[in-house]
Amino acid sequence: MSELFDAVDALVASRSPLPPPAERKRLRAAHGLTIDEVATALKVRRATVSGWESGKTEPRPPERDAYARLLDKLAELYPAPVAAAVPAPDAVVPATFTAVPAPAEAPTLSTDPAPEAAVMTETENTQTPAPASVAAAPAAAPRPARTTRPMSSTSRRPGAKKAAPANTTAGGTDPRFENGPLAVVDVEDGKVLAYCVGGLVLDVPAKSLPSLVDWTLKEAKLGQPKLSGPGRPADPLLVLTEAALERYGLPVAFTAEEKDAGRIPEGHKVIKQLVRADWKLTKRGFGPWARIYRPAKGSDRQCVQLCIPSWNALDPRFWGDAAQLPPAELARVLGVYASRVMTPRGSTAVTSLELMTALHPPTHAVRDEETGDLRQADTKTPGSLGSDPVDCAPCEAPNGHPVLNKLNLPRFHVRGPAEMLFEEAYDWARPMTDAECTLRYLVGLDVNMAFGAGANGLNVGLGEPTHVKGLTFDPKLPGSWLVDLSHVDLSKVKVGKEWVELDGSLLPSPFTPKGDRPTGPAWYATPTVAYAQELGYDVAPTEAWVRYDNGRYLDGWYQRLRDAYLATMADLGVDGDLSPEDFLAAMDGYKERDPELTIAITAIKATVKGGIGKLRERPRGEGWRSGERWRALERPTWRPDIRAAVISRTRINLHRKIIKHASFTGQYPIAILSDCVVYAANGPSPLDFLPYRDGKPLPGGFKLGINPGLVKHEGTQSVLWGEEVRERFNAPELNLARSIKDGTVTDADNGE
């Protein structure tokens, strides 16, 4: 009889109702499970679970019974939020709304820079290290739906397509911004909807752009708390879809003239509407990242930023296909970035500079002794760059900078290394030796967030440079130094306290981007000169431009971006506590696990590089002439000396690992491009040539891992491929690091 009962149970289970696909996905995400984890537990392929969650396929016995059991358990922990009934098309929208609750295990991101220590968050069967700025997750428990006071013209509509990741919620501790930092505004069935983070959707009553701005400031409760004590909260961000642009009378795409100008004309009817409503635009006008504001009255700031993807606000080089995502998915991607980095203020490079400033505001409020009121002071905040731009030293100035006018250089004069600081990333390669040609593979290693790691703990100048001569070199004093390093011989260097002999002909010089040995005096940033001392050689600068006002200005910036990177990679199944083998396995195909989080990762990494590059922004489309000032020079964050110091330290960090590796293994790099280095090896994996012993790497050498400064596998090609490519282009020193990832080589890679 029991066999009959079992058969009946199996029959019932085979037809047992399952939640709809969207609910299946919500339950999995609520518990912090990845598709891979569910697939492994049910012994099916990843694509199978993905099909169940998208509704393309339905589970069949025996997996169906186990899948139903999993969903039932998760539904007990995370009950679906109670949603108001969907009104008929002509019905009046209720005056209250309910937010989809964030997962109960969701750690909340701190707004303060975190110390180096990491905290652990636990799931049912695993432990995942999280950055210190991510609060420890509470025990799994149902969270009641959050409600707000009645609010006219807003509602929560069911059917939000995707919740935020594990540590992103729709709101925060500040009730002013309880609906999150941003909203994607779209039009569906004639109704304007604002998709917020965490699955929250608001009905928007605004009929015009000025009224949309008013609604955003008065009712939407969008924005983000300040990142530092003296700072200010972030303005709300509205992302306008093509349907929203049409609704509010804006063009879906730029004309050729508008594209060249980067904005719509000042006479556009929508701009006239804003002017009549006493709203203003910044000097950049109404472009892809428009800022609409009224002059602040005391602490009352009225400003809304617009992001317009169809006007190329989300550059695909840094945001992938984010501009093509549906509203809910786009809100999720931007919400992840906003909560972990900051609310976007423009391109990733612009946002990077804004993050630096937000963490070190140039001035701060002081309390009036007579009235007791807070007022903004003109006094520079300690540790900041201040509110006024400073001129760089002549050697730090790019060609055409007005400080060079005083030098009366001949026309068409080309400044050499003794006149111009030239700290750039590596672009170096060499021919392979006969022994290397007998090996089978070329293996590329890529340094994680290399420029972020180069900025960490770096002492940089905060104020104006001082010109000095005959100064003894001080490795703790940031600046630019004119010194002859041509005597440094890489055939014999100090590694730690020991002198070691190396084949210097197989090594790039650490002092030049092309790896050439210096031939005489040249300008270098402090980290480069300090490394010459570290290698065991004396240095004697003849002159310098130093900055006595200095500090670790980029530490908070680095920590914020590091935490954002690590938290998002952990969501993708790659954390900082994996063995080398498990790390390589976790990195294999991580981009396909959650394409939307992969977009966020791309944007976070672009924020690091873009911010460093933006420190020496050149004139663009401004009718500029050589010797004249350009717009970027008016920013306190136009600091080519800081950029040079970061790049110098990043290049030195990589060279130090190369030297350590060579001294221990006798292996030398074939090519280096920025943060990627290529070695010849007998096997296709980094583990085939990296010296691990009992799971531990060579101290001071290359270490596999996700943390900034550690390395990951960039790609592998055959030695035969490398030789054929160089022969095809007749270039024995073609930089193979440029194409090691996928093997694709073009004429552009060869400099043609």
Rosetta blueprint (number, residue, H / E / L):
1 M L
2 S H
3 E H
4 L H
5 F H
6 D H
7 A H
8 V H
9 D H
10 A H
11 L H
12 V H
13 A H
14 S H
15 R L
16 S L
17 P L
18 L L
19 P L
20 P L
21 P H
22 A H
23 E H
24 R H
25 K H
26 R H
27 L H
28 R H
29 A H
30 A H
31 H L
32 G L
33 L L
34 T L
35 I H
36 D H
37 E H
38 V H
39 A H
40 T H
41 A H
42 L H
43 K L
44 V L
45 R L
46 R H
47 A H
48 T H
49 V H
50 S H
51 G H
52 W H
53 E H
54 S H
55 G L
56 K L
57 T L
58 E L
59 P L
60 R L
61 P L
62 P L
63 E H
64 R H
65 D H
66 A H
67 Y H
68 A H
69 R H
70 L H
71 L H
72 D H
73 K H
74 L H
75 A H
76 E H
77 L H
78 Y L
79 P L
80 A L
81 P L
82 V L
83 A L
84 A L
85 A L
86 V L
87 P L
88 A L
89 P L
90 D L
91 A L
92 V L
93 V L
94 P L
95 A L
96 T L
97 F L
98 T E
99 A E
100 V L
101 P L
102 A L
103 P L
104 A L
105 E L
106 A L
107 P L
108 T L
109 L E
110 S L
111 T L
112 D L
113 P L
114 A L
115 P L
116 E L
117 A L
118 A L
119 V E
120 M E
121 T E
122 E E
123 T L
124 E L
125 N L
126 T L
127 Q E
128 T E
129 P E
130 A E
131 P L
132 A L
133 S L
134 V E
135 A L
136 A L
137 A L
138 P L
139 A L
140 A L
141 A L
142 P L
143 R L
144 P L
145 A L
146 R E
147 T E
148 T L
149 R L
150 P L
151 M L
152 S L
153 S L
154 T L
155 S L
156 R L
157 R L
158 P L
159 G L
160 A L
161 K L
162 K L
163 A L
164 A L
165 P L
166 A L
167 N L
168 T L
169 T L
170 A L
171 G L
172 G L
173 T L
174 D L
175 P H
176 R H
177 F H
178 E L
179 N L
180 G L
181 P L
182 L E
183 A E
184 V E
185 V E
186 D E
187 V E
188 E E
189 D L
190 G L
191 K E
192 V E
193 L E
194 A E
195 Y E
196 C E
197 V H
198 G H
199 G H
200 L L
201 V E
202 L E
203 D E
204 V L
205 P L
206 A L
207 K L
208 S L
209 L H
210 P H
211 S H
212 L H
213 V H
214 D H
215 W H
216 T H
217 L H
218 K H
219 E L
220 A L
221 K L
222 L L
223 G L
224 Q E
225 P L
226 K L
227 L L
228 S L
229 G L
230 P L
231 G L
232 R L
233 P L
234 A E
235 D L
236 P L
237 L E
238 L E
239 V E
240 L E
241 T L
242 E H
243 A H
244 A H
245 L H
246 E H
247 R H
248 Y L
249 G L
250 L L
251 P L
252 V L
253 A L
254 F L
255 T L
256 A H
257 E H
258 E H
259 K H
260 D H
261 A H
262 G L
263 R L
264 I L
265 P L
266 E L
267 G L
268 H L
269 K H
270 V H
271 I H
272 K H
273 Q H
274 L H
275 V H
276 R H
277 A L
278 D L
279 W L
280 K E
281 L E
282 T L
283 K L
284 R L
285 G L
286 F L
287 G L
288 P L
289 W L
290 A L
291 R E
292 I E
293 Y E
294 R E
295 P E
296 A E
297 K E
298 G L
299 S L
300 D E
301 R E
302 Q E
303 C E
304 V E
305 Q E
306 L E
307 C E
308 I L
309 P H
310 S H
311 W H
312 N L
313 A L
314 L L
315 D L
316 P H
317 R H
318 F H
319 W H
320 G L
321 D L
322 A H
323 A H
324 Q H
325 L L
326 P L
327 P H
328 A H
329 E H
330 L H
331 A H
332 R H
333 V H
334 L H
335 G H
336 V H
337 Y H
338 A H
339 S H
340 R H
341 V L
342 M L
343 T L
344 P L
345 R L
346 G L
347 S L
348 T H
349 A H
350 V H
351 T H
352 S H
353 L H
354 E H
355 L H
356 M H
357 T H
358 A H
359 L H
360 H L
361 P L
362 P L
363 T E
364 H E
365 A E
366 V E
367 R E
368 D L
369 E L
370 E L
371 T L
372 G L
373 D L
374 L E
375 R E
376 Q E
377 A E
378 D E
379 T E
380 K E
381 T L
382 P L
383 G L
384 S L
385 L L
386 G L
387 S L
388 D L
389 P L
390 V L
391 D L
392 C L
393 A L
394 P H
395 C H
396 E H
397 A L
398 P L
399 N L
400 G L
401 H L
402 P H
403 V H
404 L H
405 N H
406 K H
407 L H
408 N L
409 L L
410 P L
411 R L
412 F L
413 H L
414 V L
415 R L
416 G L
417 P L
418 A L
419 E L
420 M L
421 L L
422 F L
423 E L
424 E L
425 A L
426 Y L
427 D E
428 W E
429 A E
430 R L
431 P L
432 M L
433 T L
434 D H
435 A H
436 E H
437 C H
438 T L
439 L L
440 R L
441 Y E
442 L E
443 V E
444 G E
445 L E
446 D E
447 V E
448 N L
449 M L
450 A H
451 F H
452 G H
453 A H
454 G H
455 A H
456 N L
457 G L
458 L L
459 N L
460 V E
461 G E
462 L L
463 G L
464 E L
465 P L
466 T E
467 H E
468 V E
469 K E
470 G L
471 L L
472 T L
473 F L
474 D L
475 P L
476 K L
477 L L
478 P L
479 G E
480 S E
481 W E
482 L E
483 V E
484 D E
485 L L
486 S L
487 H L
488 V L
489 D L
490 L L
491 S L
492 K E
493 V E
494 K E
495 V E
496 G L
497 K L
498 E E
499 W E
500 V E
501 E E
502 L L
503 D L
504 G H
505 S H
506 L H
507 L L
508 P L
509 S L
510 P L
511 F L
512 T L
513 P L
514 K L
515 G L
516 D L
517 R L
518 P L
519 T L
520 G L
521 P E
522 A E
523 W E
524 Y E
525 A E
526 T H
527 P H
528 T H
529 V H
530 A H
531 Y H
532 A H
533 Q H
534 E H
535 L L
536 G L
537 Y L
538 D L
539 V L
540 A L
541 P L
542 T L
543 E E
544 A E
545 W E
546 V E
547 R L
548 Y L
549 D L
550 N E
551 G E
552 R L
553 Y L
554 L L
555 D H
556 G H
557 W H
558 Y H
559 Q H
560 R H
561 L H
562 R H
563 D H
564 A H
565 Y H
566 L H
567 A H
568 T H
569 M H
570 A H
571 D H
572 L L
573 G L
574 V L
575 D L
576 G L
577 D L
578 L L
579 S L
580 P H
581 E H
582 D H
583 F H
584 L H
585 A H
586 A H
587 M H
588 D L
589 G L
590 Y H
591 K H
592 E H
593 R L
594 D L
595 P H
596 E H
597 L H
598 T H
599 I H
600 A H
601 I H
602 T H
603 A H
604 I H
605 K H
606 A H
607 T H
608 V H
609 K H
610 G H
611 G H
612 I H
613 G H
614 K H
615 L L
616 R L
617 E L
618 R L
619 P L
620 R L
621 G L
622 E L
623 G L
624 W L
625 R L
626 S L
627 G L
628 E L
629 R L
630 W L
631 R H
632 A H
633 L H
634 E H
635 R L
636 P L
637 T L
638 W L
639 R L
640 P H
641 D H
642 I H
643 R H
644 A H
645 A H
646 V H
647 I H
648 S H
649 R H
650 T H
651 R H
652 I H
653 N H
654 L H
655 H H
656 R H
657 K H
658 I H
659 I H
660 K H
661 H H
662 A H
663 S H
664 F H
665 T H
666 G L
667 Q L
668 Y L
669 P L
670 I L
671 A E
672 I E
673 L E
674 S L
675 D L
676 C E
677 V E
678 V E
679 Y E
680 A E
681 A E
682 N L
683 G L
684 P L
685 S L
686 P H
687 L H
688 D H
689 F L
690 L L
691 P L
692 Y L
693 R E
694 D L
695 G L
696 K E
697 P L
698 L L
699 P L
700 G L
701 G L
702 F L
703 K L
704 L E
705 G L
706 I L
707 N L
708 P L
709 G L
710 L L
711 V E
712 K E
713 H E
714 E E
715 G E
716 T E
717 Q E
718 S E
719 V H
720 L H
721 W H
722 G H
723 E H
724 E H
725 V H
726 R H
727 E H
728 R H
729 F L
730 N L
731 A L
732 P L
733 E L
734 L L
735 N L
736 L H
737 A H
738 R H
739 S L
740 I L
741 K L
742 D L
743 G L
744 T L
745 V L
746 T L
747 D L
748 A H
749 D H
750 N H
751 G L
752 E L
